[in-house]
Amino acid sequence: MAQLLQKDGTRVVLSRDIDYVDYNPANMRALPVPKGTWAPADLTYDEELMKRLATNMKQLNSDDSTNYVHMWKHLAQDHQFFVELLQNDKLEEAFDHLNNLYQSPLMNGISQGVWDTVPIKADPEVAMFRLKRHWDTLLGICEYLGVIPMQNREQGFSPVVIPIDQLVEGMAQALSVTLPDLQGPSWQGGLWGLDTKRGVLSDRSISALYVALKISTKVSKDAKLVEIGGGCGYVVYWLYQLGFRDITLVDIPTVSTAQSFFLASVLGKENIKLAFETQDAPIKFMTPEQFNASDEMINLVYNTDSMPEMANEHLKQYLTTIARTAKSFLSINHECRSPFNGVPQNSVNFEVTTNFAGDIINLERNRYWLREGYAEEFYVTQHWE
């Protein structure tokens, strides 16, 4: 498949290059039209899982030491209704909300959420715009894997419409050794994404697959991993598919609950351990306080697209813990420093070079394959071997 898609002269046009299509002959200006679908919200109510999530939430919010919602305060305030549902044991109502997770305020700014759902449903042009973002990300990972050749504007364009399923099958073949069964998550309630024979795929899940693949090149499958700010849990999903079995997520209470629900639904509730539970499991959850208080050595900590948004004091605290307990650190973040409420966002590179020089050392710095304006950096500490 990879050889088939890399015939000489084959180019694949990205939607972001639409202005350049006019340079092609009239019969070669057709952009591929991605096909979208809404992932069904079709889970059966699971009282046992919901009781676990409610018990965990009550402990998170009754313990003053876990009062860290100001790390993402502007969104955490919108999540308060969900906290109250779990605290008041309105479990079926909370479940209905989680079952349609990707159309929920819990996923605003993470993976679709209400902010994207409303305009996607209201305007076909917005729906297609979102699909083209998914499509661009799919083409980006196909370029990374060598399934299709990279574009080069200096050489002109000859767009060829390659069906989505052909691209995805090319990915599956390229990953057949490391990921024998490439399959999108079995459940993604209410998500608008690319309709493929290997499940609904979105820019977030495709990007997470890339991150998981990069991690697999840095550490062995028996490594202890920690993700700070895990979004909806896609990276952990793909890491689990790749064979990793010691992964911990650290996040604010409501987002951590959404991650728990997603991963329990697609990987099995027996495979997760919530922050205050005592059993062992391959996928664990910690509060930031638990993480920062731990002395357990970690092979790799990773963060994608959230450290810039944190309060600076919390970023410094995380980096202090990383320097003390981690061997390595993978960061994929923007560095624009644009202000929110008058306060500039963080730059991981600036923070490390300014306040952690010698403690956290940058071994690799590259442009991120799948998204313009993001730096992909691999750091090591004194514990690196």
C-alpha positions in Angstrom: 0.0 0.0 0.0 2.7 2.5 0.9 4.5 1.8 -2.4 1.2 2.1 -4.3 0.6 5.6 -2.8 4.1 6.8 -3.5 4.1 6.5 -7.3 6.2 9.2 -8.9 4.2 12.3 -9.6 1.6 11.6 -6.9 0.7 14.6 -4.8 -2.0 14.9 -2.2 -3.5 18.4 -1.7 -4.1 19.6 1.8 -7.1 21.8 2.5 -4.8 24.4 4.0 -3.3 24.7 0.5 -6.6 25.4 -1.3 -5.4 28.8 -2.7 -2.7 27.0 -4.6 -5.0 24.7 -6.4 -5.6 27.5 -9.0 -2.1 26.9 -10.3 -3.2 23.5 -11.5 -5.0 22.7 -14.7 -8.8 23.0 -14.5 -9.3 19.2 -14.5 -7.0 18.8 -11.5 -8.5 21.3 -9.1 -10.9 19.0 -7.3 -10.2 18.7 -3.6 -11.0 15.4 -1.9 -14.3 15.5 -0.1 -14.1 13.8 3.3 -17.0 11.8 4.6 -18.1 12.6 8.1 -20.2 10.8 10.7 -21.5 11.3 14.2 -20.2 8.5 16.6 -23.2 7.1 18.4 -23.9 7.6 22.1 -25.0 4.1 22.7 -23.5 2.8 25.9 -25.6 0.9 28.5 -25.8 2.4 31.9 -23.2 1.0 34.2 -24.1 1.6 37.9 -20.8 0.1 39.2 -18.6 2.4 37.2 -20.8 5.5 38.0 -20.6 4.8 41.7 -16.8 4.6 41.4 -16.7 7.9 39.6 -19.0 9.6 42.2 -17.1 8.3 45.1 -13.8 9.5 43.6 -15.3 12.9 42.9 -16.6 13.3 46.4 -13.1 12.6 47.8 -11.5 15.0 45.3 -13.8 17.8 46.3 -13.9 17.1 50.1 -10.1 17.2 50.5 -8.7 20.7 50.6 -5.3 19.5 49.4 -6.9 18.8 45.9 -8.3 22.3 45.5 -6.5 22.9 42.2 -9.3 23.8 39.8 -7.7 27.3 39.2 -5.2 25.6 36.9 -7.9 25.7 34.2 -10.3 27.9 36.1 -12.2 29.4 33.2 -13.4 26.0 32.0 -13.6 24.3 35.4 -16.3 26.8 36.4 -18.4 25.5 33.5 -18.0 22.0 34.8 -19.5 22.7 38.2 -22.9 21.3 37.2 -21.4 17.9 36.5 -19.5 17.9 39.9 -22.9 18.5 41.6 -24.5 15.6 39.7 -21.9 13.2 41.0 -21.8 14.7 44.5 -25.6 14.4 44.8 -25.6 10.8 43.4 -27.6 11.7 40.3 -25.8 9.0 38.6 -28.1 8.2 35.7 -28.2 11.9 34.7 -24.4 12.1 35.0 -24.2 8.9 32.8 -26.4 10.4 30.1 -24.1 13.4 30.1 -21.0 11.2 29.8 -22.5 9.0 27.2 -22.7 12.0 24.9 -19.3 13.2 26.1 -18.0 14.9 23.0 -21.0 17.2 22.8 -20.6 18.2 26.5 -19.0 21.3 28.1 -16.5 18.8 29.6 -14.8 18.6 26.3 -14.8 22.3 25.4 -11.3 23.1 24.2 -10.3 19.4 24.5 -12.2 17.4 21.8 -15.2 19.1 20.2 -17.5 19.9 23.1 -20.4 22.2 23.0 -18.4 25.0 21.4 -17.8 23.0 18.2 -20.9 20.8 18.2 -23.5 23.7 17.9 -22.0 25.3 14.8 -21.2 21.9 13.2 -24.9 20.9 13.5 -26.1 24.3 12.4 -23.9 25.0 9.3 -22.8 22.4 6.7 -19.8 24.6 5.8 -18.6 24.5 9.4 -19.1 20.7 9.4 -17.0 20.4 6.3 -14.4 22.8 7.7 -14.0 20.5 10.8 -13.7 17.5 8.5 -10.9 19.1 6.6 -9.0 19.7 9.8 -9.4 16.0 10.5 -8.4 15.3 6.9 -5.3 17.5 7.2 -4.2 15.7 10.3 -4.7 12.3 8.7 -2.6 13.4 5.7 0.1 14.7 8.2 0.4 11.3 9.9 0.5 9.6 6.5 3.4 11.8 5.6 5.1 11.0 8.9 4.7 7.3 8.3 5.8 7.5 4.7 2.4 6.3 3.4 2.3 9.3 1.0 5.1 11.6 -0.1 5.5 15.0 1.5 4.3 18.0 -0.3 6.7 20.6 -1.6 5.3 23.9 -2.9 8.5 24.6 -4.7 7.6 21.7 -7.0 4.1 22.6 -7.8 0.9 20.6 -7.1 -0.9 17.8 -8.8 -3.7 16.9 -6.4 -4.8 13.3 -6.5 -7.9 12.2 -4.7 -7.0 9.2 -2.5 -10.0 7.8 -0.6 -9.8 8.0 3.1 -10.0 4.2 3.6 -7.1 3.7 1.2 -5.0 6.2 3.3 -6.0 4.5 6.6 -5.2 1.0 5.2 -1.8 2.4 4.2 -1.4 3.5 7.8 -2.4 0.1 9.0 0.2 -1.6 6.8 2.9 0.8 7.8 2.2 0.1 11.5 1.5 -3.6 11.1 4.5 -4.6 13.3 4.0 -2.2 16.1 0.2 -1.9 16.0 -1.2 -5.1 14.5 -4.8 -4.0 14.6 -5.2 -0.3 13.9 -8.7 0.5 15.1 -10.2 3.8 16.4 -11.9 3.8 19.8 -15.0 1.6 19.8 -17.0 4.4 21.5 -16.8 8.2 21.1 -20.2 9.4 22.1 -21.4 12.3 19.9 -18.1 12.9 18.1 -18.1 14.4 14.6 -15.2 12.7 12.7 -14.0 11.0 9.6 -16.0 7.9 8.7 -13.5 5.1 8.0 -13.6 1.3 8.0 -11.4 1.4 11.0 -13.6 3.5 13.1 -14.4 7.2 13.6 -11.1 9.2 13.5 -10.7 12.9 14.4 -7.7 15.3 14.5 -7.4 14.7 18.3 -7.3 10.9 18.0 -4.9 10.9 15.1 -2.6 13.4 16.8 -2.7 11.2 19.9 -1.7 8.2 17.8 1.3 10.2 16.6 2.3 11.1 20.2 2.0 7.4 21.3 4.2 6.3 18.4 6.8 8.9 19.3 6.8 7.7 22.9 7.3 4.1 21.8 10.5 5.2 20.1 11.9 6.7 23.3 11.1 4.0 25.9 10.4 0.3 26.2 6.9 -1.2 26.7 7.6 -1.9 30.4 8.3 1.8 31.0 6.4 3.8 33.7 4.7 6.7 31.9 2.9 9.8 33.3 0.7 12.1 31.2 0.0 15.6 32.5 -3.2 17.1 31.1 -4.5 14.0 29.2 -7.4 15.6 27.3 -10.0 13.0 26.8 -7.5 10.1 27.1 -6.7 9.3 23.4 -2.9 9.1 23.9 -3.4 6.5 26.7 -5.8 4.6 24.4 -3.2 4.3 21.7 -0.4 3.5 24.2 -2.4 0.6 25.5 -2.9 -0.7 22.0 0.9 -0.5 21.5 1.4 -2.7 24.6 2.2 -0.2 27.4 0.8 -1.3 30.8 2.0 1.3 33.3 0.4 4.7 32.5 -0.7 7.4 34.9 -2.9 10.4 34.1 -2.8 13.7 36.1 -5.5 16.3 35.5 -8.2 18.4 37.1 -11.2 16.5 38.7 -13.8 16.8 36.0 -11.5 16.2 33.1 -10.0 13.2 34.9 -13.5 11.8 35.4 -14.2 12.2 31.7 -10.9 10.4 30.9 -11.8 7.6 33.3 -15.2 7.1 31.7 -13.8 7.1 28.2 -10.9 4.7 29.0 -13.2 2.4 31.1 -15.7 2.3 28.2 -13.2 1.4 25.5 -10.5 -0.6 27.4 -12.5 -2.0 30.3 -13.3 -0.6 33.7 -11.1 -3.3 35.3 -8.1 -1.6 33.7 -8.4 1.7 35.4 -7.6 2.8 39.0 -9.0 6.1 40.2 -7.0 8.5 42.3 -8.2 7.3 45.7 -8.7 3.6 44.9 -6.2 1.0 46.2 -6.3 -1.8 43.6 -3.6 -2.1 40.9 -4.4 -1.5 37.2 -2.4 -0.7 34.1 -4.1 2.8 33.8 -4.0 4.9 36.9 -5.2 8.4 37.9 -3.5 10.8 40.2 -4.3 14.3 41.5 -1.6 16.9 40.9 -0.9 16.9 44.6 -0.3 13.1 44.6 2.0 13.4 41.6 4.0 16.2 43.1 4.3 14.4 46.4 5.4 11.1 44.9 9.1 9.9 44.9 8.5 7.0 42.5 10.9 7.1 39.5 9.2 7.7 36.1 10.7 6.7 32.8 8.9 9.4 30.8 6.5 12.3 31.5 4.6 13.8 28.6 2.3 16.7 27.9 0.6 17.8 24.8 -1.1 21.2 24.3 -1.9 22.2 27.9 1.1 23.5 29.8 0.9 26.9 28.1 -2.6 27.4 29.7 -1.6 26.5 33.2 -0.9 29.0 36.0 2.8 29.6 35.9 3.3 28.4 39.5 1.8 25.1 38.6 3.9 24.6 35.6 7.0 25.3 37.7 5.8 22.8 40.3 5.3 20.1 37.6 8.8 20.8 36.1 10.3 20.6 39.6 8.7 17.2 40.1 9.9 16.1 36.6 13.5 17.1 37.4 13.3 15.3 40.7 11.6 12.0 39.7 11.5 11.6 35.9 14.2 10.4 33.5 12.8 12.1 30.5 10.1 14.6 29.4 8.3 14.9 26.0 6.6 18.3 25.4 4.4 19.2 22.3 3.2 22.7 22.9 2.8 26.1 21.3 5.0 29.0 22.4 3.0 32.0 21.3 2.8 33.5 24.8 -0.5 35.2 23.9 -2.3 36.5 27.0 -5.4 35.1 28.7 -7.1 37.6 31.1 -4.0 39.8 30.7 -1.5 37.0 31.7 0.8 35.6 29.0 0.6 31.9 28.5 3.6 29.8 29.3 6.4 28.6 27.0 7.8 25.3 28.2 11.2 26.0 26.5 11.4 29.4 28.0 10.5 28.1 31.5 13.1 25.2 31.3 15.9 27.4 30.0 15.2 30.2 32.4 14.5 28.3 35.7 15.7 24.7 35.2 18.9 25.0 33.2 21.1 22.0 34.0 18.3 20.1 35.7 16.2 19.5 32.5 18.2 19.3 29.3 16.8 19.6 25.8 18.1 16.8 23.6 15.7 17.3 20.7 13.7 20.2 19.3 11.7 19.9 16.1 8.6 21.2 14.4 5.5 19.2 15.2 4.5 17.1 12.2 0.8 17.5 12.5 0.1 21.1 13.6 1.6 24.4 12.6 3.0 26.5 15.4 3.9 23.7 17.8 7.3 22.6 19.0 8.1 19.0 19.8 10.8 18.7 22.4 12.4 15.8 24.2 14.2 16.6 27.5 16.2 14.4 29.9 17.2 14.9 33.5 20.0 13.8 35.7 18.3 10.4 36.0 18.6 9.7 32.3 20.7 6.6 31.5 
